[in-house]
Amino acid sequence: MNNEVLRDKVAVVGIGSVNFGEMFRNRDEFRSAEDLGARALKAALDDAGLEKDAIDGLCLMRIPSYQQFGTILGMNPGQLRHVTQFEGAGRFCGVTLQNAAMAIASGMAETVACIYGNNGRSAGATYGGGEGGLPTAAFEYVYGMTSPGAAVAMAYSRYMHTYGVPDGALAPLALNNRENAKNNPLAVMRDDLTLETYLGSRFIAEPLRLFDYCLINDGAVVIILTTPERARDLNKPSVLLKAAGASVTLNTTYQVPDNFWASAVDVSDRLWSDSGLRPTDIDVASFYDNFTPTILFSLEAFGYCERGTAWEWVKDGRIETGGELPLNTSGGHTSESYMQGWNHIAELVRQIRGESVNQVPDCELAHYVCYAPVITSLVFSKA
């Protein structure tokens, strides 16, 4: 992607979500992704100070039909100029937002609502493993690799062996997520999590413990994008898209020999070069954490530390709200909610606006990374 096309041409003007913790506590077999998405859209429109008729683009993820969803919303004939829908895999959060941004930058649409809805907990989703679970790919099933967690556990085992990483090195990541979630009224997991509790928790796919895994829950997040010119008339300070990039590893399994490293470095090199920024310029980051090791891989591939050192780099408060790189400040996927990247984006917008419950002082630049078969990364800035 040519960042010159997008840089400062697209603004985030509205964010909305449902209460993840409330949804987790109150399961509902009749809850649908469409209903949740519609609720979050109403919240995002209110946040931006927009009416529904201002939306001329819909980019959906995990909501299966733009036609059905548009009908539910009561969209007027001829109202939409751009529509897309993406599968319910977390790697497509960044793809969805980049698609919407390109539509706006090219003039195909002016105001696009990116809508994510997930009723996975109520619907009984397992993300692989267990009765009713589906393998990541048929080729992996015969080897017992029935979930992405198993693949990440294997990648992290190799990482431990290669770099001499001790057991328990992931604890700072899980503990940081939980500490941030404790202040977040939307979060699912807000109880204390101690090192002793973390180390005493059971292995799910060794060496990954219970608290290294994301949640399975219901929820929805909506991000509304528009032009900077249109944004000036709306409720909240503009948050600009400063840089974006993606790279795809084509493979029939979740696990690949280099653990997506080449793709990640490709995105990293282009992102920093095109934007003129460096990792040390970033004030806050949200890194995709379906499993905690992906945070380490992200830190290394995007130049925050040397390869093989992230497990030490995250110690001693460096990733806490008052540290060098505040990370996953709303609680991440392991404690706030598993919204497949969308809650990460919403939190970065809050940080730049100065609205986070774990606010980073003087926050001007925020970085998102998804380390997966489709690597995506976005940098947001204060207007």
C-alpha positions in Angstrom: 0.0 0.0 0.0 1.3 3.5 -0.9 1.1 5.5 2.3 1.3 8.7 0.4 -2.3 8.0 -0.8 -3.6 7.6 2.8 -1.4 9.8 5.0 -3.6 12.3 6.8 -6.4 11.7 4.3 -8.6 9.7 6.6 -9.9 10.5 10.1 -11.5 8.4 12.8 -14.5 10.3 14.0 -16.6 7.8 15.9 -16.1 4.7 18.0 -18.8 2.6 19.7 -19.0 -0.7 21.5 -21.2 -2.7 23.8 -20.4 -3.6 27.4 -18.2 -6.8 27.0 -18.3 -7.7 30.6 -22.1 -7.5 30.8 -22.4 -9.7 27.6 -20.0 -12.2 29.1 -22.1 -12.5 32.3 -25.4 -12.7 30.6 -25.3 -15.3 27.8 -28.2 -15.2 25.3 -28.8 -17.9 22.7 -30.8 -15.5 20.7 -28.1 -12.8 20.6 -26.9 -12.2 17.0 -23.8 -10.5 15.5 -26.2 -8.2 13.6 -28.0 -7.0 16.7 -24.7 -6.3 18.5 -23.3 -4.5 15.5 -26.4 -2.3 15.2 -26.1 -1.4 18.9 -22.4 -0.4 18.6 -23.2 1.6 15.4 -25.7 3.7 17.3 -23.1 4.4 20.0 -20.5 5.3 17.3 -22.9 7.6 15.5 -23.7 9.3 18.8 -20.0 9.6 19.6 -19.3 11.3 16.3 -22.5 13.4 16.2 -23.6 11.9 13.0 -27.0 10.7 11.7 -27.3 7.3 10.1 -28.0 8.8 6.7 -24.4 10.3 6.7 -23.0 6.8 6.3 -22.3 6.0 2.6 -20.0 3.0 3.1 -20.3 -0.2 5.1 -17.3 -2.5 5.8 -18.4 -5.5 7.8 -16.4 -8.2 9.6 -18.0 -11.3 11.0 -21.4 -10.1 10.0 -22.2 -12.3 7.1 -24.5 -10.2 4.9 -24.3 -6.5 4.1 -27.7 -6.8 2.4 -29.4 -8.2 5.5 -27.6 -5.9 7.8 -28.3 -2.8 5.7 -32.0 -3.8 5.7 -32.0 -4.2 9.5 -30.5 -0.7 9.8 -33.1 0.7 7.5 -30.6 2.0 5.0 -32.2 4.0 2.2 -32.0 2.9 -1.4 -29.0 4.6 -3.0 -27.5 5.6 0.3 -24.4 3.3 0.1 -21.6 3.9 -2.4 -19.2 1.3 -1.0 -19.8 -2.1 0.7 -17.4 -5.0 1.7 -17.7 -7.9 4.1 -14.8 -9.9 5.6 -14.5 -13.3 7.3 -14.4 -13.6 11.0 -10.7 -14.0 11.5 -8.9 -11.4 13.6 -6.3 -10.8 10.9 -9.0 -9.0 8.9 -9.6 -6.2 11.4 -6.7 -4.2 9.9 -7.7 -5.3 6.4 -11.2 -4.0 6.9 -10.0 -0.6 8.2 -7.5 -0.3 5.3 -10.2 -1.1 2.8 -12.4 1.6 4.2 -9.6 4.1 4.3 -8.7 3.4 0.6 -12.4 3.9 -0.3 -12.4 7.4 1.4 -9.0 8.4 0.0 -10.0 7.5 -3.5 -13.3 9.3 -3.3 -15.4 6.2 -3.6 -17.1 7.1 -0.2 -17.0 9.9 2.3 -18.1 8.4 5.6 -17.6 4.7 6.2 -18.8 2.6 9.2 -16.5 -0.4 9.9 -18.7 -2.7 11.9 -17.7 -5.9 13.8 -20.2 -8.1 15.6 -19.4 -11.3 17.5 -21.9 -13.6 19.3 -19.3 -16.4 19.8 -19.8 -17.1 23.5 -23.6 -17.3 23.2 -23.3 -19.4 20.0 -20.9 -21.8 21.7 -17.8 -21.0 19.6 -14.6 -22.9 20.6 -12.0 -21.7 18.0 -10.9 -25.3 17.5 -10.5 -28.2 19.9 -13.3 -29.9 21.9 -16.6 -31.2 20.7 -17.8 -29.2 17.7 -14.5 -27.5 17.3 -13.1 -27.1 13.8 -9.4 -27.5 12.9 -7.6 -24.5 11.5 -7.0 -26.5 8.4 -7.7 -30.1 7.5 -4.0 -30.8 6.9 -3.2 -30.0 10.6 -6.0 -32.0 12.2 -4.3 -35.4 11.8 -1.4 -34.2 13.8 -3.6 -33.0 16.7 -3.2 -29.3 15.7 -6.8 -28.5 16.2 -6.6 -24.8 17.1 -4.5 -21.7 16.4 -3.4 -21.9 20.1 -1.6 -25.2 19.3 0.2 -23.6 16.4 1.3 -20.5 18.5 2.4 -22.8 21.3 4.6 -24.7 18.9 6.1 -21.4 17.6 6.7 -20.2 21.1 8.3 -23.5 22.1 10.8 -23.0 19.3 11.4 -19.4 20.4 12.1 -20.6 23.9 14.5 -23.2 22.7 16.3 -20.8 20.3 16.7 -17.9 22.7 17.0 -19.7 26.1 13.7 -18.4 27.4 12.6 -19.7 30.8 9.2 -20.9 31.7 6.9 -18.1 33.0 8.4 -15.4 30.7 5.0 -14.6 29.4 3.7 -13.6 32.8 4.4 -9.8 32.4 2.1 -9.7 29.4 -0.9 -11.4 31.0 -0.4 -9.4 34.2 -0.2 -6.1 32.4 -3.4 -6.9 30.4 -5.2 -7.7 33.6 -3.9 -4.7 35.5 -5.2 -2.4 32.7 -8.6 -4.2 32.5 -9.2 -3.6 36.3 -9.9 0.0 35.6 -12.0 -0.6 32.5 -15.8 -0.8 33.1 -16.3 -2.6 29.7 -13.8 -5.4 30.5 -14.7 -9.0 31.1 -11.9 -9.9 33.5 -11.3 -7.3 36.2 -10.3 -9.4 39.2 -6.7 -9.3 40.5 -4.2 -11.7 38.8 -1.0 -12.4 40.6 2.2 -14.0 39.4 1.4 -17.0 41.7 -2.0 -17.5 40.2 -0.6 -17.1 36.6 2.1 -19.7 37.2 -0.3 -22.0 39.0 -2.9 -22.0 36.1 -3.2 -25.1 33.9 -1.5 -25.5 30.6 -3.9 -25.4 27.6 -1.2 -26.1 25.0 2.1 -26.3 26.7 3.9 -23.9 27.2 0.8 -21.7 27.0 -1.2 -21.4 30.2 -4.8 -20.5 30.8 -4.1 -16.7 31.1 -2.0 -16.7 27.9 -5.2 -17.4 25.9 -7.8 -14.9 24.6 -11.4 -14.9 25.9 -14.4 -16.2 24.0 -17.1 -13.7 24.4 -19.9 -11.7 22.7 -19.5 -8.1 21.7 -19.3 -5.5 18.9 -17.2 -2.5 18.0 -17.7 0.1 15.3 -15.1 2.6 13.9 -16.4 5.4 11.7 -14.0 7.0 9.3 -14.4 10.1 7.1 -12.3 12.8 5.5 -10.4 15.3 7.7 -12.5 18.1 6.2 -15.8 16.5 7.2 -14.3 15.6 10.6 -13.8 19.3 11.5 -17.6 19.7 11.9 -18.1 16.7 14.2 -18.1 16.1 18.0 -14.7 14.8 18.8 -11.1 15.7 18.0 -10.0 14.0 14.8 -7.6 11.0 14.9 -5.8 10.7 11.7 -4.5 7.6 9.9 -0.8 8.3 9.6 0.4 5.0 8.0 -0.8 1.5 7.2 0.6 -1.7 5.7 -0.2 -5.4 5.2 1.5 -8.5 4.0 0.1 -12.0 3.4 1.6 -15.4 4.0 -0.3 -17.9 1.8 -0.3 -21.3 3.4 -2.7 -24.2 4.1 -1.9 -24.2 7.8 -1.6 -21.6 10.6 2.0 -22.7 11.3 4.7 -21.8 8.9 8.5 -22.3 9.2 9.4 -18.7 9.8 6.4 -17.9 12.0 5.4 -15.1 9.6 8.6 -13.2 10.3 9.4 -12.3 6.7 5.9 -10.8 6.2 6.1 -8.9 9.5 9.5 -7.4 8.7 8.3 -6.4 5.2 5.3 -4.5 6.7 7.6 -3.0 9.5 10.2 -1.7 7.0 7.6 -0.1 4.8 5.6 1.4 7.6 8.5 3.2 9.3 10.1 4.2 6.0 6.9 5.6 4.5 5.8 7.4 7.6 9.2 8.8 8.6 8.6 7.6 12.1 10.5 5.2 14.4 9.4 2.9 17.2 10.7 5.4 19.7 8.2 8.0 18.4 5.2 5.9 19.5 3.4 6.9 22.7 1.1 3.9 23.1 0.6 0.5 21.3 -2.0 -2.2 21.0 -0.7 -5.5 19.8 -3.0 -8.4 18.8 -2.9 -11.0 21.5 -5.0 -13.9 20.7 -2.2 -15.6 22.6 0.4 -13.7 24.6 3.5 -14.8 22.5 2.3 -12.8 19.5 3.1 -9.6 21.5 6.7 -10.7 21.8 6.9 -11.5 18.0 5.3 -8.1 17.2 7.7 -6.1 19.4 10.7 -7.7 17.7 9.5 -7.6 14.1 8.5 -3.9 14.4 11.8 -2.9 15.8 11.1 -2.1 19.4 13.8 -4.5 20.5 16.2 -7.1 19.0 15.0 -10.5 17.9 15.0 -13.0 20.8 15.0 -10.3 23.5 11.3 -9.2 23.8 10.7 -11.6 26.7 13.3 -9.6 28.7 12.4 -6.2 27.3 8.8 -6.4 28.7 10.0 -6.7 32.3 10.2 -4.1 35.0 7.2 -2.0 34.1 8.3 -1.1 30.6 4.9 -1.9 29.0 2.8 -0.5 31.9 0.8 2.8 31.5 3.7 4.8 33.0 6.4 2.9 31.2 8.4 3.4 28.0 5.8 1.7 25.8 2.3 1.5 27.4 0.8 -1.6 25.8 -2.8 -2.9 25.5 -4.0 -0.3 27.9 -7.6 -1.4 27.9 -6.8 -5.0 28.9 -6.2 -6.7 25.5 -7.8 -9.8 24.3 -6.9 -11.8 27.4 -8.7 -9.5 29.9 -10.8 -6.9 28.2 -12.5 -8.8 25.4 -11.6 -10.9 22.3 -12.9 -8.6 19.6 -10.4 -9.8 17.1 -8.4 -6.5 17.1 -11.3 -4.1 17.1 -11.2 -3.2 20.8 -7.5 -2.5 20.3 -8.3 0.1 17.7 -11.0 1.7 19.8 -8.6 2.0 22.7 -5.9 3.7 20.6 -8.5 6.3 19.4 -9.4 6.9 23.0 -5.8 7.4 24.0 -5.2 10.0 21.3 -8.4 11.8 22.3 -7.4 11.7 25.9 -10.4 9.6 26.9 -8.8 6.3 28.1 -9.3 5.0 31.7 -5.6 4.3 31.6 -4.6 7.5 29.9 -1.0 8.0 28.6 0.0 11.6 29.1 0.5 13.7 26.0 -0.4 10.9 23.7 0.0 11.8 20.0 1.0 8.6 18.2 -0.5 5.2 18.5 0.5 1.9 16.9 -1.5 -1.3 16.1 0.0 -4.6 15.0 -1.7 -7.9 14.1 0.9 -10.7 13.9 -0.9 -13.5 12.0 -1.1 -15.1 8.5 -2.1 -11.6 7.3 0.2 -9.1 9.0 -1.4 -5.7 9.3 -0.3 -2.5 11.0 -1.7 1.0 11.4 -0.3 4.2 13.0 -2.8 6.8 14.2 -2.0 10.4 15.2 -3.5 13.5 16.7 -4.7 15.9 14.1 
